Amino acid sequence: MTETGEFSGAYRDLMDGRVDLPRVGAVVAGSVPSLPYVVVDAASREIEPVSSYLRDLLLGDVSPLTCRSYGHDLLRWFRLLWAVDAGWEQATEAEVSALVGWLRTARNPQRRRRREGGFPPGSVNPNTGKPVLAAGYAPRTIAHNLSVVHGFYAFHLHYGRGPVVNPVPESAARRRALAHRSPIESTRQHRRARLRPKVPARQPRAMSDEQWGDLFGQMRCDRDRALLSCYVSSGARASELLGVKLDDLDWHKGQLWVISKGSRARQPVPLSPEALAYLAAYLDAAGLPESGVPIWRARRGESRPLTYWAARRILQRATEVLGTNWTLHDLRHTAATRLARDPEMALVEVQTILRHAHISTTALYTVVGLDDLIDKLAEHYARPVQPPAWSEHYATADVEAVFGAQ
């Protein structure tokens, strides 16, 4: 950035999407427990400032997958620094602006795996009402990348390394709004920090009973039927359910034990009698796995655990036939919505089943969507329009004087 506040040519090219970031460097598996993932440069050399930050995160008890996610965000940041020939110690807000501009204009390579004849990016699937992911990076991805870069520089500033000022702008109003408030008080409104995108609120993506029946009807084996039934009755997350072992099943209580994604604690989740029946049929046909081995197994080739990507592909094959865009996490949304809208279930009970840290997260599933009001709207439109009626406490002359003769 020049003294007049104008960006140079290289910065403008990145922000306007005319050039791409160099596809150099990588996030690779580490060789020591203290650093499960390592970010390397184009010459496969470890980027030590990133490694020291990731080690500090792990000491703070983040999961290895979080370390991997942060590593990818920091690799993107270093790719931008390499593109503009800037050292990480001299980074300023100009480089952060270039990163945000590039993320707003670049195409996300994860969106390029769209099947032929599918709905275009950014549209809405008419069969599910769910938006199709846009071609670029989502606002939540941009906000997460900014938070990671901010944390990276805050860590090094603590030890007197790097630039004197964190290059990622902060919001003092946000800090004041979130600091030392009573949990029964509503969160005060605050302005976003500069360069921060507007992040839309998450909306539940639950299937109707008809949509669930159509999806379940596409399952062609005992394993897939058992898997979907366990997902939609337990509300477990995708990775949690795939890690269940034979010792984690409690047939008598109708529940299984999972390693929670957030706390990484071993916690019970319920199963419906129908899910237990499908699960028993699957294990009877496939045979019982060895102790300590996940019960969900691949059906082809040598016996091996079912991975997340394989489970996602099971759902993708069904959605391609139905013309829908459901995901594995939508099964958790469906389970949560069914529980939250059951009048016999208290909200705090649903929170316990879903293992939400805050009841405000559980309350999101009580929101009524327009699709849930179709029958009531049909009744409303069928009723004749009622003439306006005024309370008998108002004099007729006063009403006519204000609103005119009716």
C-alpha positions in Angstrom: 0.0 0.0 0.0 1.3 3.5 -0.9 1.4 6.5 1.3 -1.8 7.7 -0.2 -3.7 4.6 0.8 -3.7 3.1 -2.7 -2.9 -0.5 -3.3 -0.1 -1.5 -5.7 -0.7 -3.5 -8.8 0.1 -6.9 -7.3 -2.3 -6.3 -4.4 -5.1 -5.0 -6.7 -4.7 -8.0 -9.0 -5.2 -10.4 -6.0 -8.2 -8.5 -4.7 -9.8 -8.3 -8.1 -9.3 -12.0 -8.8 -7.0 -11.5 -11.8 -4.3 -13.7 -10.4 -4.4 -16.7 -8.1 -2.3 -17.6 -5.1 0.7 -19.8 -5.8 -0.2 -23.4 -5.2 3.0 -24.1 -3.2 3.5 -25.5 0.2 1.4 -28.1 2.0 0.0 -29.3 5.3 1.5 -32.6 6.0 1.4 -35.1 8.8 3.8 -34.5 11.6 6.2 -37.0 13.1 5.8 -36.2 16.8 2.7 -36.1 19.1 3.3 -32.5 20.0 2.8 -31.5 16.4 0.4 -33.8 14.5 0.4 -31.6 11.4 3.2 -29.4 9.9 3.0 -26.6 7.4 5.8 -26.7 4.8 6.9 -24.3 2.1 7.6 -24.9 -1.6 10.9 -26.6 -0.7 9.2 -28.9 1.8 10.8 -27.0 4.7 8.9 -26.6 7.9 7.6 -23.1 8.6 8.8 -22.7 12.1 6.6 -19.7 13.2 3.5 -21.7 12.3 4.8 -24.8 14.1 5.4 -22.9 17.3 1.9 -21.5 17.1 0.3 -24.8 16.5 2.2 -26.4 19.3 0.9 -23.7 21.6 -2.7 -24.5 20.5 -2.2 -28.2 21.2 -1.0 -27.3 24.7 -4.3 -25.5 25.1 -6.0 -28.8 24.4 -7.3 -28.2 20.9 -7.9 -31.4 18.8 -5.5 -32.5 16.1 -8.1 -31.8 13.5 -8.3 -28.2 14.7 -4.5 -28.0 14.3 -4.9 -29.2 10.7 -7.7 -26.7 10.0 -5.6 -23.8 11.4 -2.6 -25.1 9.4 -4.5 -24.8 6.1 -5.6 -21.2 7.0 -2.1 -20.2 7.8 -0.8 -21.9 4.6 -3.2 -19.7 2.6 -1.9 -16.6 4.5 1.8 -17.5 3.8 0.9 -18.1 0.1 -0.4 -14.6 -0.1 2.8 -13.2 1.6 4.9 -15.1 -0.9 2.8 -13.8 -3.8 3.4 -10.1 -2.7 7.0 -10.8 -1.6 6.4 -9.8 2.0 7.8 -11.3 5.2 5.5 -12.5 7.9 7.3 -10.2 10.4 6.5 -7.1 8.3 2.9 -7.9 7.5 0.4 -5.0 7.7 -3.3 -4.4 7.2 -2.6 -4.1 3.4 -1.8 -7.8 3.2 -4.9 -8.7 5.2 -7.0 -6.6 2.9 -5.5 -8.4 -0.1 -6.3 -11.7 1.5 -9.9 -10.7 2.2 -10.3 -9.4 -1.4 -8.8 -12.5 -2.9 -11.2 -14.8 -0.8 -14.1 -12.7 -1.9 -13.3 -13.1 -5.6 -11.5 -16.4 -6.0 -13.2 -19.7 -6.8 -13.2 -22.3 -4.0 -11.6 -25.5 -5.5 -13.8 -27.6 -3.2 -16.8 -26.4 -5.2 -15.5 -27.7 -8.5 -16.7 -31.3 -7.9 -20.2 -30.5 -9.0 -21.9 -33.2 -11.0 -23.2 -32.6 -14.6 -26.7 -31.3 -14.7 -26.7 -30.1 -11.1 -28.0 -26.9 -9.8 -25.7 -23.9 -10.4 -23.7 -22.5 -7.4 -25.5 -20.0 -5.3 -29.0 -21.2 -6.3 -31.6 -22.9 -4.1 -32.4 -26.6 -4.5 -36.2 -26.6 -5.1 -36.5 -30.1 -3.7 -35.0 -29.3 -0.3 -35.1 -25.5 -0.1 -31.4 -25.6 0.8 -29.0 -23.2 -0.9 -26.4 -24.7 -3.2 -23.0 -23.6 -2.1 -21.6 -20.6 -3.9 -18.6 -21.0 -6.2 -16.4 -18.8 -4.0 -15.4 -18.9 -0.3 -18.2 -18.5 2.3 -18.3 -15.5 4.6 -17.8 -17.9 7.5 -14.6 -19.2 5.9 -13.3 -15.7 5.5 -14.1 -14.8 9.1 -12.4 -18.0 10.3 -9.3 -17.3 8.3 -9.1 -13.8 9.8 -9.5 -15.2 13.3 -6.7 -17.7 12.7 -4.3 -15.1 11.4 -5.2 -12.7 14.2 -4.5 -15.5 16.8 -1.2 -16.3 15.0 0.1 -12.7 15.4 -1.3 -12.3 18.9 0.7 -15.4 19.9 3.9 -14.0 18.5 3.3 -10.5 19.8 3.1 -12.0 23.3 6.7 -13.1 22.9 7.9 -9.9 21.2 8.0 -11.3 17.7 6.5 -10.1 14.5 5.0 -6.7 13.7 4.4 -4.3 16.6 0.6 -4.1 15.7 -1.5 -7.1 14.9 -2.3 -6.7 11.1 -5.8 -8.0 11.5 -8.1 -5.2 12.7 -10.0 -5.7 15.9 -13.3 -4.4 17.2 -13.1 -2.7 20.6 -16.9 -2.5 20.7 -17.1 -6.3 20.3 -14.7 -6.9 23.3 -16.8 -4.6 25.4 -20.1 -6.2 24.4 -18.8 -9.7 25.2 -16.9 -8.9 28.4 -18.3 -9.4 31.9 -22.0 -9.7 31.0 -24.6 -11.6 32.9 -25.7 -14.9 31.1 -29.3 -13.9 31.5 -28.8 -10.6 29.6 -29.1 -10.5 25.9 -25.9 -9.8 23.9 -25.4 -6.2 23.1 -25.1 -5.2 19.5 -21.7 -4.2 18.3 -20.0 -3.2 15.1 -17.9 -5.7 13.1 -14.2 -5.1 12.9 -12.9 -3.7 9.7 -12.6 -6.2 6.9 -14.8 -8.7 8.7 -17.6 -10.1 6.5 -21.3 -10.3 7.5 -21.8 -13.9 8.6 -25.4 -15.1 8.3 -27.0 -16.9 11.2 -27.1 -20.7 10.8 -30.5 -22.1 10.0 -31.6 -25.7 10.8 -31.7 -27.9 7.7 -34.2 -30.6 8.7 -35.9 -33.0 6.4 -39.7 -33.5 6.5 -41.1 -37.0 7.1 -41.7 -37.4 3.4 -38.2 -36.3 2.4 -36.7 -38.6 5.0 -38.8 -41.5 3.7 -37.6 -40.8 0.1 -34.0 -40.7 1.3 -34.2 -43.8 3.4 -35.9 -45.7 0.5 -32.7 -45.2 -1.5 -30.6 -47.2 0.9 -29.9 -50.6 -0.6 -28.2 -52.6 2.1 -28.5 -53.4 5.8 -25.4 -51.3 6.7 -26.7 -48.1 5.0 -30.2 -48.5 6.5 -28.7 -49.0 9.9 -26.3 -46.1 9.5 -29.0 -43.6 8.6 -31.4 -44.8 11.3 -28.7 -44.4 13.9 -27.9 -40.9 12.7 -31.5 -39.6 12.7 -32.4 -41.2 16.0 -29.3 -40.4 18.0 -28.5 -37.0 16.7 -24.8 -38.0 16.7 -22.3 -36.1 14.5 -21.0 -37.9 11.5 -17.5 -38.5 12.8 -18.8 -39.5 16.3 -21.0 -42.3 15.0 -18.4 -43.7 12.6 -16.1 -44.2 15.6 -18.5 -46.4 17.5 -17.1 -49.9 18.5 -18.8 -53.0 19.6 -18.1 -52.3 23.3 -19.9 -48.9 22.9 -23.3 -50.6 22.2 -25.7 -50.9 25.1 -28.6 -53.0 23.8 -30.4 -53.2 27.1 -30.6 -49.4 27.6 -31.0 -48.7 23.9 -28.0 -46.4 23.6 -24.5 -46.2 22.4 -21.4 -44.3 23.5 -19.6 -41.8 21.3 -16.5 -39.7 21.7 -17.9 -36.1 21.7 -16.4 -33.9 19.0 -16.3 -30.8 21.3 -15.2 -32.1 24.7 -13.7 -35.4 23.4 -15.4 -37.1 26.4 -17.1 -40.5 26.1 -20.9 -39.8 26.3 -24.1 -41.8 25.7 -26.6 -41.1 23.0 -30.0 -42.7 22.5 -31.1 -45.1 19.7 -34.7 -45.8 18.7 -36.0 -49.4 18.7 -36.2 -49.2 14.9 -32.5 -48.1 14.6 -31.5 -51.0 17.0 -33.4 -53.4 14.8 -31.6 -52.2 11.6 -28.3 -52.3 13.5 -28.9 -55.9 14.7 -29.8 -56.9 11.1 -26.6 -55.3 9.8 -24.3 -57.0 12.4 -26.0 -60.3 11.9 -25.4 -60.2 8.1 -21.9 -58.7 8.3 -20.6 -60.5 11.4 -19.4 -59.1 14.6 -16.2 -57.1 14.4 -13.3 -57.6 16.7 -13.2 -55.7 20.0 -11.8 -52.2 19.7 -12.7 -52.0 16.0 -15.4 -49.7 14.6 -18.6 -51.5 13.8 -19.1 -49.7 10.5 -17.1 -51.5 7.8 -16.5 -51.1 4.1 -18.4 -53.7 2.0 -15.9 -54.1 -0.8 -12.3 -55.2 -0.6 -10.6 -56.1 2.6 -12.3 -55.4 5.9 -11.6 -51.8 7.0 -13.4 -49.1 8.9 -15.9 -46.9 7.0 -14.4 -43.5 6.5 -16.2 -40.2 6.6 -15.7 -39.7 2.9 -17.2 -43.2 2.2 -20.2 -42.4 4.4 -20.7 -39.1 2.6 -20.6 -40.9 -0.7 -23.4 -43.2 0.4 -25.6 -40.2 0.9 -24.4 -38.5 -2.3 -25.5 -41.5 -4.4 -29.0 -41.2 -3.0 -29.2 -37.5 -3.4 -28.1 -37.7 -7.0 -31.1 -39.9 -7.8 -33.5 -37.7 -5.8 -32.1 -34.4 -7.1 -31.5 -33.2 -3.5 -28.5 -31.8 -1.6 -28.7 -33.4 1.8 -25.6 -33.9 3.8 -24.7 -36.1 6.8 -25.0 -33.2 9.2 -28.6 -32.6 8.0 -29.4 -35.9 9.7 -28.4 -34.4 13.0 -30.5 -31.3 12.2 -33.4 -33.6 11.5 -33.0 -35.4 14.8 -32.7 -32.1 16.7 -35.8 -30.6 15.0 -37.9 -33.6 15.7 -36.9 -33.6 19.4 -37.2 -29.8 19.9 -40.8 -29.8 18.4 -42.1 -32.6 20.4 -44.4 -31.0 23.0 -43.6 -33.8 25.5 -39.9 -32.9 25.4 -38.5 -30.0 27.5 -35.9 -27.9 25.8 -33.3 -28.7 28.5 -33.9 -32.4 27.8 -33.2 -31.9 24.1 -30.0 -30.0 25.0 -28.9 -33.0 27.1 -29.5 -35.5 24.2 -27.8 -33.3 21.6 -24.9 -32.4 24.0 -25.1 -28.7 23.3 -23.0 -26.5 25.6 -25.5 -23.7 25.5 -29.3 -24.0 25.4 -29.4 -21.1 22.9 -28.0 -23.5 20.3 -30.8 -25.9 21.0 -33.4 -23.2 20.8 -32.5 -22.7 17.1 -34.4 -25.9 16.3 -37.7 -24.5 17.7 -37.9 -21.9 14.9 -40.9 -22.5 12.7 -40.2 -22.3 9.0 -42.5 -21.3 6.2 -42.8 -24.9 5.0 -44.2 -25.9 8.4 -47.1 -23.3 8.0 -48.4 -24.5 4.6 -51.6 -26.0 6.1 -52.3 -23.1 8.4 -51.7 -20.6 5.5 -54.1 -22.6 3.3 -56.8 -22.3 6.0 -56.0 -18.6 6.4 -56.5 -17.9 2.7 -59.7 -20.0 2.6 -61.3 -17.9 5.3 -63.4 -14.9 4.2 -61.9 -11.5 4.9 -63.2 -10.2 8.2 -64.4 -6.6 8.4 -62.5 -4.4 10.9 -64.1 -4.5 14.3 -63.4 -1.9 17.0 -63.7 -2.3 20.7 -67.0 -1.3 22.2 -65.1 1.1 24.5 -64.5 3.4 21.5 -67.3 5.7 20.4 -68.5 5.2 16.8 -68.2 8.9 16.1 -64.6 9.0 17.3 -63.6 6.0 15.2 -65.2 7.6 12.1 -63.4 10.9 12.8 -60.0 9.1 12.9 -60.4 6.4 10.3 -63.4 7.6 8.2 -66.7 5.9 7.7 -66.3 2.1 7.5 
